[in-house]
Amino acid sequence: MSQALQELLDLLDLEQIEENIFRGSSRSAVVPRVFGGQVAAQALVAAGRTVPEDRPAHSLHAYFLRPGDPGAPIVYTVDRIRDGRSFTTRRVVAVQHGKPIFHLSASFQTYEEGLDHQEPMPASPDPETLPTSEERLRGYAHLDPEVVDRFLEARAAVDLRYVDEPPYGRFGEPREPHSQVWFRTNGKLADDPLLHVVLATYVSDMTLLDSVLLAHGRGGWAVGDVVGASLDHAMWFHRPFRADEWLLYDQQSPSAHGGRGLGQARIYTEDGRLAVSVIQEGVVRVPR
């Protein structure tokens, strides 16, 4: 296991300070605020620790309310909304400096047999044939080296590989609002289903709005031609998967309007099983 992955796992390992109350540390991301995927992942950890192990998470719905302060701890309060025969529901509020910064509702379900179908996995090249994040980023002479370093540090725990040029790699003219990345953690994880769901939640916030930027030929936060932030985030976990094995994140944007952009995506296992569906809306503004 890489040191970066161990540090991420330590970040997600919350301290329980009271029944239904947890505390997590935080760190800065590419932009000077707490990375949204970190808060979502920590909130899901808090919710999951109040649920029996035989009830895996099947969905989450979240709102980002305020920017997180990377210099302060985050307190997560879990409300045990419902414990039913098949489903368990939890609500989590993340607080900093006495104010809520994030709200999450998550649902967990006991396993049961049922109808089964899925949309087929789209075509994509073998992830092992694609350049690593470092190989790609170090090759862009137009990017500020400090920005490159921040990107690589923020993503060091994850092997994330773009199929095509990311928005900040080639910009200036619109492209199809569709992006694919392969990802897996940089090291093996324990056989804990919640941990794999939490890691996928963490990664899911890294690239989902890329397709919005592609549609308008924007390079994004790395080149400063847009400003933005996540507004809300929803995920549905359809089938078991491992975050330490290759996953295809297939993303597209059906709409952008009113200073907001919508990204929707599906995550597939390497053997073609649809594991997760994701939708996110974010603020995407062009600086005046």
Long-range contacts (C-beta under 8 A, 24 or more apart in sequence): 1-186, 1-187, 1-188, 2-156, 2-157, 2-186, 2-187, 4-156, 4-157, 4-186, 5-157, 5-158, 5-185, 5-186, 5-187, 6-187, 7-157, 8-157, 8-202, 9-189, 9-195, 11-38, 11-42, 12-38, 12-41, 12-42, 12-45, 12-198, 12-202, 13-45, 14-42, 14-45, 14-46, 14-49, 14-76, 16-49, 17-75, 20-50, 20-77, 20-78, 20-79, 20-80, 21-75, 21-76, 21-77, 21-78, 22-46, 22-49, 22-75, 22-76, 22-78, 23-73, 23-74, 23-75, 23-76, 24-73, 24-74, 24-76, 25-73, 25-74, 26-68, 26-69, 26-70, 26-71, 26-72, 26-73, 26-74, 27-70, 28-70, 29-70, 29-150, 29-154, 30-147, 30-150, 30-151, 30-154, 30-221, 30-222, 31-221, 32-70, 33-67, 33-68, 33-69, 33-70, 33-229, 34-67, 34-68, 34-69, 34-70, 34-74, 34-101, 35-154, 35-205, 36-64, 36-68, 36-205, 36-229, 36-230, 36-233, 37-201, 37-202, 37-203, 37-204, 37-205, 37-206, 38-68, 38-202, 39-64, 39-68, 39-74, 39-94, 39-101, 39-102, 40-102, 40-104, 40-201, 40-202, 40-204, 40-205, 40-233, 41-198, 41-199, 41-201, 41-202, 42-74, 42-76, 42-94, 43-76, 43-92, 43-94, 43-102, 43-104, 43-106, 44-92, 44-104, 44-106, 44-194, 44-197, 44-198, 44-201, 45-194, 45-198, 46-76, 46-78, 46-92, 47-78, 47-90, 47-92, 47-104, 47-106, 47-108, 48-106, 48-108, 48-194, 48-197, 48-198, 49-78, 50-78, 50-80, 50-90, 51-88, 51-90, 51-108, 52-88, 53-194, 54-110, 54-111, 55-87, 55-88, 55-108, 55-109, 55-110, 56-108, 56-109, 56-111, 56-193, 56-194, 56-197, 56-237, 56-240, 57-106, 57-107, 57-108, 57-194, 57-197, 57-237, 58-107, 58-108, 58-109, 58-236, 58-237, 58-238, 59-106, 59-107, 59-234, 59-235, 59-236, 59-237, 60-104, 60-105, 60-106, 60-107, 60-201, 60-233, 60-234, 60-235, 61-104, 61-105, 61-106, 61-232, 61-233, 61-234, 62-102, 62-103, 62-104, 62-105, 62-232, 62-233, 62-234, 63-102, 63-103, 63-231, 63-232, 63-233, 64-101, 64-102, 64-229, 64-230, 64-231, 64-232, 64-233, 65-100, 65-101, 65-102, 65-103, 66-96, 66-99, 66-100, 66-101, 66-102, 67-101, 67-229, 68-94, 68-96, 68-101, 68-102, 69-96, 69-97, 72-96, 72-97, 74-101, 81-105, 86-110, 86-112, 118-238, 118-273, 118-274, 119-266, 119-274, 120-272, 121-248, 121-250, 121-268, 121-272, 121-273, 121-274, 122-180, 122-248, 122-250, 124-163, 124-180, 124-182, 124-248, 124-250, 125-163, 127-161, 127-182, 127-246, 127-248, 127-270, 130-161, 130-162, 130-163, 130-182, 131-161, 131-162, 132-159, 132-161, 133-159, 133-160, 133-161, 136-162, 136-166, 136-169, 140-168, 140-169, 142-223, 143-168, 143-222, 143-223, 147-222, 151-222, 155-206, 156-186, 157-185, 157-186, 158-183, 158-184, 158-185, 158-186, 158-203, 158-206, 159-183, 159-184, 159-185, 159-186, 160-203, 160-206, 160-207, 166-207, 166-210, 167-210, 167-213, 167-214, 167-218, 167-219, 167-220, 167-222, 168-219, 168-220, 168-222, 168-223, 171-213, 171-217, 171-218, 171-219, 171-220, 171-223, 171-225, 172-217, 173-217, 174-214, 174-215, 174-216, 174-217, 175-214, 175-215, 175-217, 176-214, 176-215, 177-211, 177-212, 177-214, 177-215, 177-252, 177-253, 177-254, 178-211, 178-214, 178-250, 178-251, 178-252, 179-207, 179-210, 179-211, 179-214, 179-251, 179-252, 180-248, 180-249, 180-250, 180-251, 181-207, 181-248, 181-249, 181-251, 182-246, 182-247, 182-248, 182-249, 183-246, 183-247, 183-249, 184-243, 184-244, 184-245, 184-246, 184-247, 185-243, 185-244, 187-244, 188-244, 189-242, 189-243, 189-244, 193-240, 195-243, 196-241, 196-242, 196-243, 196-244, 197-237, 197-243, 199-243, 199-244, 200-235, 200-237, 200-241, 200-243, 200-247, 200-267, 200-275, 200-276, 201-235, 203-243, 203-249, 204-233, 204-235, 204-249, 204-265, 204-267, 204-276, 204-278, 204-280, 205-230, 205-233, 205-280, 207-249, 207-251, 208-251, 208-263, 208-265, 208-278, 208-280, 208-282, 209-253, 209-261, 209-263, 209-280, 209-282, 209-284, 210-251, 210-263, 211-251, 211-252, 211-253, 211-263, 212-253, 212-256, 212-261, 212-262, 212-263, 212-282, 212-284, 213-261, 213-284, 214-253, 215-253, 215-256, 216-256, 218-286, 224-287, 225-286, 225-287, 226-284, 226-285, 226-286, 226-287, 227-283, 227-285, 227-287, 228-261, 228-282, 228-283, 228-284, 228-285, 229-282, 229-283, 230-280, 230-281, 230-282, 231-260, 231-280, 231-281, 231-282, 231-283, 232-280, 232-281, 233-278, 233-279, 233-280, 234-278, 234-279, 234-280, 235-276, 235-277, 235-278, 236-276, 236-277, 236-278, 237-275, 237-276, 238-274, 238-275, 238-276, 238-277, 239-269, 239-273, 239-274, 239-275, 240-275, 241-267, 241-269, 241-273, 241-275, 241-276, 245-269, 245-270, 246-270, 247-275, 256-284, 259-283, 259-284, 259-285, 260-284
